[in-house]
Amino acid sequence: MEKILYKSTRSKDGAIEASQAILKGLADDGGLFVPLSIPKLDKSLEELSKMSYQQVAYEVMKLFFTDFTEEELKNCIDRAYDTKFDTEEIAPLAKVDGAYHLELFHGPTIAFKDMALQILPHLLTTSAKKNGVENEIVILTATSGDTGKAAMAGFADVEGTRIIVFYPDGGVSPIQEKQMVTQKGANTNVVAIEGNFDQAQTGVKNIFNNKELAKEMDAKGFQFSSANSINIGRLVPQVAYYVYSYAKLLAEGKISDGEKINVVVPTGNFGNILAAFYAKNMGTPIDKLICASNENKVLFDFFSTGEYDKNREFILTTSPSMDILISSNLERLIYNIAGNDAETNSAMMADLSSKGKYTITDDMKAKLSDFVGDFATEEETAATIKKHFDNTGYIMDTHTAVARCVYDKYVASTGDDKVTVIASTASPFKFTRAVMNSIDSNYDKLGDFELVDELSKIGNVTVPNAIEEIRNAEVLHDNKCAADGMEDIVKKFLGI
Ligand SMILES: *Cc1c(COP(=O)(O)O)cnc(C)c1O
């Protein structure tokens, strides 16, 4: 098997092992770790079609994490994808009005972040052992809602780790907030910051880049790592479900071997769709990668014009996990289409940080022809939920509805009838009010948990465990800070 090393998107030198990249999270120069090349699948699609989710995950991850032994990797996979998921299939496909919804929300926090965050703690602690790290690992995470809970659920009580989560006060759904502030585990902390998601994310990045603080931490036996989707240990596990969905469609005779499919992804930080891009580059027969945005349509504008411009109003929508103006993982794509050229990428990222925008070259733009960008307005998103509920009885969440709406528009305008997989990123029970209001505005009179029960009734689906758990759970975290007070609160929690 070819050995895969990792380097930063912002420098030419210093390739490191996968376990080291996972441990570091972000490179010292502020860049993101990328594999020197994207490995090719070494099993045929036919062979993959006979495998379980865990087996496919192994076949994908072994090609990227080449310094892990078979036993180490299988151990991580088995501990992650077990009965914490409410279906043995882990990521089932549901056919809804002619497209396949890849349900990535059957994990403990009912959103797709579980797919990677259930395994990341095990990848991290294994990486620490492999590299003789004795410091306690401190995870800092900025969340627009789902990452925070999913990260805490993954790390809670994992020995040798602590986790601190920052979320924008008022920028997440009431159920998301309740899920976070009721999190158990002595090693977990949650803080609401007075600012939006981008400020939270920038704050976390600044703490990571603070060399002085890193020294102080090391002296006290701590080191930072990241659970955000910039960590390569988050990205790679996500590649697995795109390969798996293809294998599953093949196993069920919905496609023939080698037939190309389209993939639609509701996008925020660009991690999920980048995983689909990696799956395609590994040899999964994927044609179009359809990038769906909500009204924060910075990516749609980027794909249309080649200019990425974050200088615009930040809009709070009913799909808050996609309310993002700086899609961090896009940097990995920029690096790739620049021909793996760190200098070009660095110049563009410098423009992004000084002017809030950059423009790619025509050559780079030409390499984006597999991507299709579009967006859905709030009205369109709500209408999409209602339309497909009326047609089929299936209820999708607001994020998935953004993708479904973009897909429906794509088919109407192109007539492209390829078999299509839509990444379904959250359970409707996580965004109950917005989902139910889309079906009938009279539901708005109901309380949060009355809505949950009503959704269960009209959708004919049982209430997921993740929701039952928080009905009467005790609030365990009540912390707030200013956007510029994040470092102080981290120090306080660590007692340094
Ligand atoms: C995080 C998230 C997204 C966006 O995924 P990215 O990888 O950040 O693009 C979409 N939907 C839901 C429900 C999410 O939690």
Ligand as a Chemical Component Dictionary entry (heavy atoms), coordinates in Angstrom:
data_LIG
# 
_chem_comp.id                   LIG 
_chem_comp.type                 NON-POLYMER 
_chem_comp.pdbx_formal_charge   0 
_chem_comp.three_letter_code    LIG 
# 
loop_
_chem_comp_atom.comp_id 
_chem_comp_atom.atom_id 
_chem_comp_atom.alt_atom_id 
_chem_comp_atom.type_symbol 
_chem_comp_atom.charge 
_chem_comp_atom.model_Cartn_x 
_chem_comp_atom.model_Cartn_y 
_chem_comp_atom.model_Cartn_z 
_chem_comp_atom.pdbx_ordinal 
LIG C1 C1 C 0 -22.437 20.946 9.700  1  
LIG C2 C2 C 0 -23.702 20.763 8.989  2  
LIG C3 C3 C 0 -23.826 21.064 7.632  3  
LIG C4 C4 C 0 -22.691 21.657 6.830  4  
LIG O1 O1 O 0 -21.655 20.731 6.644  5  
LIG P1 P1 P 0 -20.185 21.263 6.228  6  
LIG O2 O2 O 0 -19.346 20.048 6.264  7  
LIG O3 O3 O 0 -19.809 22.260 7.279  8  
LIG O4 O4 O 0 -20.316 21.878 4.896  9  
LIG C5 C5 C 0 -25.033 20.806 7.020  10 
LIG N1 N1 N 0 -26.077 20.323 7.705  11 
LIG C6 C6 C 0 -26.001 20.034 9.026  12 
LIG C7 C7 C 0 -27.202 19.518 9.729  13 
LIG C8 C8 C 0 -24.818 20.227 9.713  14 
LIG O5 O5 O 0 -24.749 19.945 11.004 15 
# 
loop_
_chem_comp_bond.comp_id 
_chem_comp_bond.atom_id_1 
_chem_comp_bond.atom_id_2 
_chem_comp_bond.value_order 
_chem_comp_bond.pdbx_ordinal 
LIG C1 C2 SING 1  
LIG C2 C3 SING 2  
LIG C2 C8 DOUB 3  
LIG C3 C4 SING 4  
LIG C3 C5 DOUB 5  
LIG C4 O1 SING 6  
LIG O1 P1 SING 7  
LIG P1 O2 DOUB 8  
LIG P1 O3 SING 9  
LIG P1 O4 SING 10 
LIG C5 N1 SING 11 
LIG N1 C6 DOUB 12 
LIG C6 C7 SING 13 
LIG C6 C8 SING 14 
LIG C8 O5 SING 15 
# 
